[in-house]
Amino acid sequence: MEKIMLNLNSLATMLCTCDLYAYDEAALTSDEWLEVEKNLKVHGLNGPSSLFGLNSDELMDILDISEYSAYKIVRRMKSIQFFLKKLHEYEQQGIRIITKYDEEYPQNLIKKMKKSAPLCLFIAGTLPVKFEGISITGLQTVSKKEKGYVKRLVDKINNEDKWLISNDCKGIDQEAFHYGLHHHSQIICFVCENMLNKIQEYKKSIRMGKVVFLSAVDPAKRFTVTHAIDRNSYVCALSMFQIVVSSKINSGATWFTIMHNMHHNWTVSLVLDNDCFGNQRLLEMKTVPIYIKNIVSDTSFEMIYGLDALFADAVPVNEDKEAEIQKKENIEEVNIDQMSIFEFIGDTNESRI
């Protein structure tokens, strides 16, 4: 594995914020750390590395932070030997930790999620500095016809030299991951549990550069619903498009993630126009349709998105277009029904962060 040298700003960020399972010292929360970073800039200090060597009183005086935040920083700084030992142990298992101060950290997460972007990422494999990714989502139950759609979509992603972004879920996503793994895809898999097991299972693919595993939580931690929800949002932010193969109205993680994404605009949802009731509902809500003929054609995903935007502004010239315009004119009433869901998602997200 290629050795990646840490810079001091990244090390200070990890040391203060990385929530390691085996660490007794409390980490700074996202809000606490963002306040520290803001005050470092205000006072013209040279990034988080300036925290090294400061005592509690100096931290409070210079950075104007709370006594508890200063206490946590000092305690963490004193435990640097333990932290470096954990870093070394994870490196021996093929896992590194990166922050936004590392070149390898995906800039899309910062650009799209801003303050909600993970402060630290656990990574196995080599992540390109720049990449274009597309994720495929859907229900856990997959029909034979949907398996065919997934295979053709993955082929299209490969032909366009884009990365498949996976969220490590059963069903549609798993079908895409396994098909892509055996058909020369480049895959970024964002997990929220069992990272160590995944690394062992796919170590050959990681070594060959076909798969990169990411996690925003310590690989030793167990699954939680909160981590899974956050993981799904990170997958959206890493993707230039997310293709919805199947969905169920007002039910399940797929629908929740789509609603969450529509509220925050992390990525564009391309919804397969099929006989799935959930997908038809999403198309009524002004998501971008992708048709079967698009999947098997040479039309790029960017062109599919652009054609829909062009069509939305076009003057209807036949009955089909008139029907589509009429459907779009009724969207406002549909969206009113969804506002309570948007507000609920926004409130729970704020309270969690």
Secondary structure, DSSP 8 states (H G I E B T S, - for coil): -------HHHHHHHHHH---TT--S----HHHHHHHHHHHHHTT--SGGGGTT--HHHHHHHH---HHHHHHHHHHHHTHHHHHHHHHHHHHTT-EEE-TTSTTS-HHHHHHHGGGS-S-EEEES---SS--EEEEE--SS--HHHHHHHHHHHHHHHHTT-EEEE---TTHHHHHHHHHHTTT-EEEEEESS-HHHHHHHTHHHHHTTSEEEEESS-TTS---HHHHHHHHHHHHHH-SEEEE----TT-HHHHHHHHHHHHHT-SEEEEE-SS-HHHHHHHHTT-EEE-HHHHTSS--HHHHHHHHHHHHTS---SHHHHHHHHHHHTHHHHHHHHHHHHHHHHHHHHHH-
